[in-house]
Amino acid sequence: MLQLDPQYIASRLTEYYGLPLLGNKGLEEDGHQYVELYPDGVHSNDGFCVRITIGWRSLRGEFLPGPFAAPMIQHMGKVPPESKAVFSGFAKRMREENGVIQMQVNELDVDPERPDSWPNHWGRLRLAFEKSPLAVNTEDNQDTQNALLHWGGRFLAGILALIPLEETETEDNVNPEGLPEGARLRVEANKYERNRFNRAACIEIHGAACKACGFDFGEVYGELGRGFIRAIVKSGV
């Protein structure tokens, strides 16, 4: 039977993206297992989780906001253009690898790769993805967890790009910009961690292969090489 370790998945994504995450697991009514990932230190009513369900050789994921997460969703629609571009980059990358990603704002279908077409004011948000066929729900737990890290991690990271995170560098930075309570998630994210997220997002969107020589640590060393990039090329470019 498939044995998932949601805390392992959450810790790996925390290490990679630099933002504190927690995980749990459960069973849907049809018997399929799921893993939920959510920000540490955020009340479930005000925040969100990402649920990734393991089907028969398929994964599907969805964004699940809390019952009082309306302020968060409103401010997700107001993040800077560069944050929306990061989300769109993740959506494009997932589609390039034959994943299906769906986005609805205010119950209207929108193209996740065209933020210029999104409504200015967000009241409701639905995000979901599906990837099939995929080597999951087999006898190899590690294959399934690697798929969860790859696909679930990208989906989650795209959402995090839209979340108005609060940097916690100074104690008096309690409510920057005068946002109402609940609008800005109090996730502990200092500048170093935010830069880690941006670096990881760049690698996931653009790839880690050297643009000069094509060397890819991930292809050579597998999971151990994920996230490393070649910074020096000795031969002429």
C-alpha positions as CSV (number, residue, x, y, z in Angstrom):
1,M,0.0,0.0,0.0
2,L,1.1,3.5,-0.8
3,Q,2.7,5.1,2.3
4,L,3.1,8.9,2.0
5,D,5.1,11.1,4.4
6,P,3.5,14.6,4.1
7,Q,6.0,16.1,6.6
8,Y,8.9,14.9,4.5
9,I,7.3,16.5,1.4
10,A,6.6,19.8,3.3
11,S,10.1,19.9,4.7
12,R,11.7,19.4,1.3
13,L,9.6,22.2,-0.2
14,T,10.4,24.4,2.8
15,E,14.1,23.8,2.2
16,Y,13.8,24.4,-1.5
17,Y,11.6,27.5,-1.6
18,G,12.6,28.9,1.8
19,L,9.1,29.4,3.2
20,P,7.8,27.4,6.2
21,L,5.3,24.7,5.2
22,L,3.4,21.9,7.0
23,G,1.7,18.9,5.6
24,N,-0.9,16.3,6.4
25,K,-2.7,13.5,4.6
26,G,-6.1,11.9,4.3
27,L,-8.5,9.8,2.2
28,E,-11.2,11.1,-0.1
29,E,-14.6,9.4,-0.3
30,D,-13.4,7.3,-3.3
31,G,-10.5,6.0,-1.3
32,H,-7.8,8.0,-3.1
33,Q,-5.1,9.4,-0.8
34,Y,-4.3,13.1,-0.7
35,V,-1.6,15.3,0.8
36,E,-2.3,18.8,2.0
37,L,0.3,21.5,2.2
38,Y,-0.2,24.8,3.9
39,P,1.9,27.7,5.4
40,D,3.1,27.3,8.9
41,G,1.8,29.8,11.5
42,V,-1.3,30.8,9.5
43,H,-4.7,30.0,10.8
44,S,-6.6,27.7,8.4
45,N,-9.6,30.0,8.5
46,D,-7.7,33.0,7.1
47,G,-5.2,31.1,4.9
48,F,-5.2,28.3,2.4
49,C,-4.0,24.8,1.7
50,V,-3.1,23.0,-1.5
51,R,-4.6,19.5,-1.7
52,I,-2.9,17.1,-4.1
53,T,-4.8,13.9,-4.7
54,I,-3.1,10.7,-6.0
55,G,-5.3,9.0,-8.5
56,W,-4.6,6.0,-10.8
57,R,-1.4,7.1,-12.5
58,S,-2.5,10.7,-12.1
59,L,-2.2,13.7,-9.8
60,R,-4.8,16.5,-9.4
61,G,-4.4,19.5,-7.1
62,E,-6.5,22.3,-6.0
63,F,-6.2,25.6,-4.1
64,L,-8.5,25.6,-1.0
65,P,-8.9,28.9,0.7
66,G,-10.2,29.1,4.3
67,P,-13.7,30.3,5.1
68,F,-12.5,33.7,6.1
69,A,-9.8,34.1,3.4
70,A,-11.7,36.7,1.4
71,P,-9.2,39.6,2.3
72,M,-6.3,37.3,1.2
73,I,-7.9,36.6,-2.2
74,Q,-8.7,40.3,-2.7
75,H,-5.1,41.2,-2.2
76,M,-3.9,38.3,-4.4
77,G,-5.5,40.2,-7.2
78,K,-3.5,43.3,-6.3
79,V,0.0,41.9,-6.2
80,P,2.6,43.6,-8.5
81,P,2.9,42.6,-12.2
82,E,6.1,40.8,-11.5
83,S,4.5,38.5,-9.0
84,K,1.7,37.7,-11.5
85,A,4.4,37.0,-14.1
86,V,6.0,34.4,-11.8
87,F,2.7,32.6,-11.3
88,S,2.1,32.7,-15.1
89,G,5.6,31.3,-15.6
90,F,4.8,28.3,-13.4
91,A,1.5,27.8,-15.3
92,K,3.3,27.8,-18.6
93,R,6.0,25.4,-17.4
94,M,3.4,23.0,-16.2
95,R,1.6,23.1,-19.5
96,E,4.8,22.6,-21.4
97,E,5.2,19.3,-19.5
98,N,1.6,18.3,-20.5
99,G,-0.1,19.3,-17.3
100,V,-3.5,20.9,-17.3
101,I,-4.0,24.0,-15.1
102,Q,-7.3,25.8,-14.7
103,M,-8.0,29.2,-13.2
104,Q,-11.3,31.0,-12.4
105,V,-11.6,34.5,-11.0
106,N,-15.0,35.6,-9.8
107,E,-16.4,32.3,-11.4
108,L,-15.1,33.3,-14.8
109,D,-12.5,31.2,-16.7
110,V,-9.3,33.1,-17.3
111,D,-6.0,32.2,-18.9
112,P,-3.3,31.6,-16.2
113,E,-0.7,32.7,-18.7
114,R,-2.3,36.0,-19.5
115,P,-2.4,38.1,-16.3
116,D,-3.3,41.2,-18.4
117,S,-6.7,39.6,-19.0
118,W,-7.4,38.9,-15.3
119,P,-10.1,41.0,-13.5
120,N,-8.8,43.8,-11.4
121,H,-10.9,42.9,-8.4
122,W,-11.0,39.4,-7.0
123,G,-13.8,38.0,-4.9
124,R,-13.5,34.3,-5.7
125,L,-10.5,32.3,-6.9
126,R,-10.4,28.7,-8.1
127,L,-7.1,27.1,-9.1
128,A,-6.6,23.5,-10.0
129,F,-4.2,21.3,-12.0
130,E,-4.1,17.7,-13.3
131,K,-1.3,15.6,-14.7
132,S,-1.9,12.3,-16.4
133,P,-0.4,9.8,-17.1
134,L,2.2,9.8,-14.4
135,A,4.2,7.1,-12.5
136,V,2.3,7.4,-9.2
137,N,0.2,5.1,-7.0
138,T,2.6,2.3,-7.8
139,E,4.6,0.1,-5.4
140,D,7.4,2.6,-5.4
141,N,6.6,5.2,-2.7
142,Q,9.6,7.3,-3.7
143,D,8.4,7.7,-7.3
144,T,5.1,9.0,-6.0
145,Q,6.7,11.4,-3.5
146,N,9.0,12.7,-6.2
147,A,6.0,13.4,-8.4
148,L,4.3,15.2,-5.5
149,L,7.4,17.3,-4.9
150,H,7.7,18.2,-8.6
151,W,4.1,18.9,-9.6
152,G,2.6,19.8,-6.2
153,G,5.7,22.0,-5.5
154,R,5.3,24.0,-8.7
155,F,1.6,24.4,-8.2
156,L,2.1,25.6,-4.6
157,A,5.0,27.9,-5.6
158,G,2.8,29.5,-8.2
159,I,0.2,30.3,-5.6
160,L,2.8,31.6,-3.1
161,A,3.9,34.0,-5.8
162,L,0.5,35.6,-5.6
163,I,0.3,35.6,-1.8
164,P,1.0,39.0,-0.1
165,L,3.6,37.6,2.3
166,E,4.8,39.7,5.2
167,E,8.5,40.1,5.7
168,T,9.6,39.8,9.4
169,E,12.8,41.7,9.5
170,T,11.8,44.2,12.2
171,E,9.5,43.9,15.2
172,D,7.7,47.0,14.3
173,N,6.7,45.8,10.9
174,V,3.4,44.6,12.2
175,N,1.0,45.7,9.5
176,P,2.8,47.3,6.6
177,E,0.8,49.4,4.1
178,G,-2.1,49.5,6.5
179,L,-3.6,46.3,5.2
180,P,-6.7,45.0,7.1
181,E,-6.2,42.0,9.4
182,G,-6.0,38.8,7.4
183,A,-5.1,40.5,4.1
184,R,-1.4,39.8,4.5
185,L,-0.4,36.3,5.7
186,R,2.0,36.4,8.6
187,V,4.4,33.9,7.2
188,E,7.9,34.3,8.5
189,A,9.7,35.3,5.3
190,N,12.8,37.5,5.7
191,K,14.6,38.9,2.6
192,Y,16.9,35.9,2.5
193,E,14.0,33.5,2.4
194,R,12.2,35.6,-0.2
195,N,15.3,35.6,-2.4
196,R,15.6,31.8,-2.0
197,F,12.0,31.6,-3.2
198,N,12.8,33.8,-6.2
199,R,15.9,31.8,-7.1
200,A,14.0,28.5,-6.9
201,A,11.1,29.9,-8.9
202,C,13.6,31.1,-11.6
203,I,15.1,27.6,-11.8
204,E,11.7,25.9,-12.0
205,I,10.4,28.2,-14.7
206,H,13.6,28.6,-16.8
207,G,15.3,25.3,-16.0
208,A,18.6,24.6,-14.4
209,A,20.6,23.6,-17.5
210,C,23.6,25.8,-18.2
211,K,22.7,28.1,-21.2
212,A,26.3,27.9,-22.4
213,C,27.2,24.2,-22.2
214,G,23.9,22.5,-21.4
215,F,25.1,20.8,-18.1
216,D,22.2,20.0,-15.7
217,F,23.0,18.9,-12.2
218,G,19.5,17.3,-11.9
219,E,20.0,15.1,-14.9
220,V,23.5,13.9,-13.7
221,Y,22.8,13.6,-9.9
222,G,19.1,13.2,-9.7
223,E,17.3,14.6,-6.7
224,L,20.6,15.4,-5.0
225,G,21.4,17.8,-7.9
226,R,18.0,19.5,-7.9
227,G,18.3,23.3,-7.4
228,F,21.9,23.6,-8.3
229,I,23.1,25.6,-11.3
230,R,26.4,25.8,-13.0
231,A,27.9,29.2,-12.4
232,I,31.3,28.9,-14.2
233,V,32.0,27.7,-17.7
234,K,35.7,27.4,-18.4
235,S,35.4,27.0,-22.2
236,G,34.7,30.0,-24.4
237,V,31.1,31.0,-24.7
